[in-house]
Amino acid sequence: FPSHEKLVKEYGSPLFVLDQEDFFLRTKAWQAALNQSFGSGKLYYAAKSFISIEVAKWLKELKVGLDVCTGGELAVALAADFPTSDIEFHGNNKSEAEIITAIKKDVGTIAIDSFDELTRVARIAKDFNKVQKVFLRLTPGIDAHTREFISTAHEDVKFGFSIAAGDAQIAIDKCMAESSLKLAGIHCHIGSQIFEVSAFELAAQRLVAVLAAFRDKYSKE
């Protein structure tokens, strides 16, 4: 492998180097694990870890979805001609301009974090005569035993709809009442650098309970 000095001399500095072979091997390993555990499923790469036009092209070749959190990350994906149907747009502070771009470009899924955002996405989708697929981010109210500043699942956070407070059910009902929204799922994020599975198990149980309530209320409609 060329020395750092040689790479900088050839390409300039600052320089970010990725091993494409390793990237492909890791991605395929994740997909294999997903298939083995669940039979099938769509793998998504988090753009916030690192994204560039070339990486987006790799993901397209690998047929992997892309999770973006900002208009800038979405712009990179669009510049790489990444299939927008395989993009999820997360983030708890999306601007109206970002939502408009996402809906105009037919982004596959928008993850909604708040009632204000729910109303905004519904209105903009209606303005464009579209039905936008959405996920709702729920707060399961658990302590993931990680650092306070990277814990995202307890009640007093800026992310998502609280299950315990009843906001999750209200948000679901509002989504179901909006003709311009298609509620395709719920999700949660409990934090980072978690080394025990118990928090994930509890979060899954609480989300499954929400799904059961949804089934009981809406399955006959």
C-alpha positions in Angstrom: 0.0 0.0 0.0 1.4 3.4 -0.9 2.8 5.5 1.9 0.9 8.5 3.4 3.5 10.8 1.9 3.1 9.4 -1.6 -0.7 9.6 -1.4 -0.7 13.2 -0.2 1.8 14.1 -2.9 -0.4 12.5 -5.6 -3.9 13.6 -4.3 -3.3 16.5 -2.0 -4.3 17.1 1.6 -6.6 16.7 3.5 -7.1 13.2 2.2 -9.6 10.5 3.3 -8.8 7.0 2.3 -11.2 4.1 2.3 -10.5 0.4 1.5 -13.1 -0.5 -1.1 -12.6 -4.2 -0.7 -13.0 -4.1 3.0 -16.1 -1.9 2.6 -17.7 -4.4 0.3 -16.8 -7.4 2.5 -18.3 -5.7 5.6 -21.5 -4.7 3.8 -22.0 -8.2 2.4 -21.4 -9.7 5.9 -24.1 -7.4 7.4 -26.5 -8.4 4.6 -25.8 -12.1 5.1 -26.4 -11.7 8.9 -29.7 -9.9 8.2 -30.9 -12.6 5.8 -29.8 -15.4 8.2 -31.6 -13.9 11.2 -34.8 -12.6 9.5 -35.0 -14.4 6.1 -34.7 -11.1 4.3 -34.6 -7.4 4.9 -33.2 -4.1 3.5 -29.8 -3.1 4.8 -29.2 0.7 5.2 -25.9 2.6 5.4 -25.8 5.6 7.7 -24.5 8.5 5.7 -23.4 10.3 8.9 -20.6 7.8 9.3 -19.1 9.0 6.0 -20.6 9.8 2.7 -19.2 10.9 -0.7 -20.4 10.5 -4.2 -18.1 7.5 -4.7 -19.3 5.8 -1.5 -22.9 6.4 -2.6 -22.1 4.7 -5.9 -20.6 1.7 -4.1 -23.8 1.4 -2.1 -25.9 1.6 -5.3 -23.7 -1.2 -6.7 -24.2 -3.3 -3.5 -28.0 -2.6 -3.7 -27.9 -1.2 -0.1 -30.2 1.6 1.1 -29.0 4.9 2.3 -30.0 6.7 5.5 -29.5 10.5 5.3 -30.0 13.1 8.1 -29.4 16.4 6.3 -30.0 18.2 3.1 -26.3 18.0 2.4 -26.2 14.2 2.7 -29.3 14.0 0.5 -27.6 16.3 -2.1 -24.6 13.9 -2.2 -26.9 10.9 -2.8 -28.7 12.8 -5.6 -25.3 13.8 -7.2 -24.4 10.1 -7.3 -27.7 9.3 -9.0 -28.6 7.1 -6.0 -32.1 5.5 -6.4 -34.3 7.8 -4.2 -36.7 5.0 -3.4 -33.9 3.4 -1.4 -33.3 6.5 0.7 -34.6 7.1 4.3 -34.5 10.7 5.5 -34.0 10.9 9.3 -33.2 13.9 11.5 -35.2 15.7 14.2 -34.7 19.2 12.7 -35.5 18.9 9.0 -36.2 22.3 7.4 -39.2 22.8 5.2 -36.8 23.2 2.2 -35.3 19.8 2.9 -38.7 18.1 3.2 -39.8 19.7 -0.1 -36.7 18.4 -1.8 -37.1 14.9 -0.4 -40.8 14.7 -1.4 -40.1 16.2 -4.9 -37.3 13.7 -5.5 -39.5 10.8 -4.3 -37.4 9.8 -1.3 -38.6 6.4 -0.2 -39.2 7.1 3.5 -39.2 10.1 5.8 -38.8 9.3 9.5 -40.9 11.7 11.6 -39.8 12.8 15.0 -42.5 15.4 16.1 -46.1 16.5 15.7 -44.9 19.7 13.9 -42.9 17.6 11.4 -45.9 15.2 10.9 -48.1 18.2 10.0 -45.5 19.7 7.8 -44.7 16.5 5.8 -48.5 15.8 5.4 -49.1 19.4 4.1 -46.1 19.4 1.7 -47.0 15.9 0.3 -50.5 17.1 -0.3 -49.3 20.2 -2.1 -47.4 17.9 -4.5 -50.4 15.5 -4.8 -48.2 12.7 -3.4 -48.6 10.0 -0.7 -45.4 10.0 1.3 -44.3 6.8 3.0 -43.2 7.6 6.6 -41.9 5.9 9.7 -42.6 7.3 13.2 -39.7 7.4 15.7 -40.9 6.3 19.1 -39.3 6.8 22.5 -39.6 3.5 24.4 -38.5 5.0 27.7 -35.6 2.8 28.7 -32.1 3.3 30.1 -29.6 1.8 27.7 -26.8 2.0 30.2 -24.6 4.2 28.0 -23.2 7.7 28.4 -25.9 10.2 29.1 -25.0 12.4 26.1 -25.5 9.5 23.6 -28.6 7.9 25.2 -31.6 8.6 23.1 -34.4 6.4 24.4 -35.3 7.8 27.8 -38.4 10.0 28.2 -36.8 13.4 28.4 -35.2 13.6 25.0 -35.8 15.6 21.8 -36.3 12.6 19.6 -39.5 10.9 18.8 -42.9 10.2 20.3 -43.2 8.8 23.9 -44.9 5.5 24.2 -45.6 5.9 27.9 -47.1 9.4 27.6 -49.4 8.3 24.8 -47.9 10.5 22.2 -47.0 7.4 20.1 -50.6 6.4 19.7 -51.7 10.0 19.0 -49.1 10.3 16.3 -50.2 6.9 14.7 -53.8 8.1 14.7 -52.8 11.4 13.1 -50.8 9.6 10.4 -53.7 7.2 9.6 -56.0 10.2 9.3 -53.8 12.0 6.7 -54.5 11.0 3.1 -51.1 12.2 2.0 -49.2 10.0 4.4 -48.6 6.2 4.3 -47.5 4.9 7.7 -45.1 2.1 6.9 -43.6 1.4 10.2 -42.2 2.5 13.6 -38.7 2.5 14.9 -36.6 3.6 17.8 -32.9 4.4 18.6 -31.8 3.7 22.1 -28.3 5.2 21.9 -24.7 4.3 20.9 -21.9 2.2 22.3 -24.2 -0.3 24.0 -22.7 -3.6 25.0 -25.6 -5.5 26.5 -28.7 -6.8 24.6 -31.2 -6.4 27.4 -32.0 -2.8 26.5 -32.6 -3.8 22.9 -34.9 -6.7 24.0 -37.0 -4.3 26.2 -37.2 -1.8 23.4 -38.4 -4.5 21.0 -41.0 -5.7 23.4 -42.4 -2.2 23.9 -42.5 -1.5 20.1 -44.2 -4.9 19.5 -46.8 -3.9 22.0 -47.5 -0.7 20.0 -47.8 -2.8 16.8 -50.2 -5.1 18.6 -52.4 -2.2 19.6 -52.2 -0.9 16.0 -53.3 -4.3 14.7 -56.2 -4.4 17.0 -57.4 -0.9 16.1 -56.8 -0.8 12.4 -56.7 -4.4 11.0 -60.4 -4.4 10.3 -60.5 -1.1 8.5 
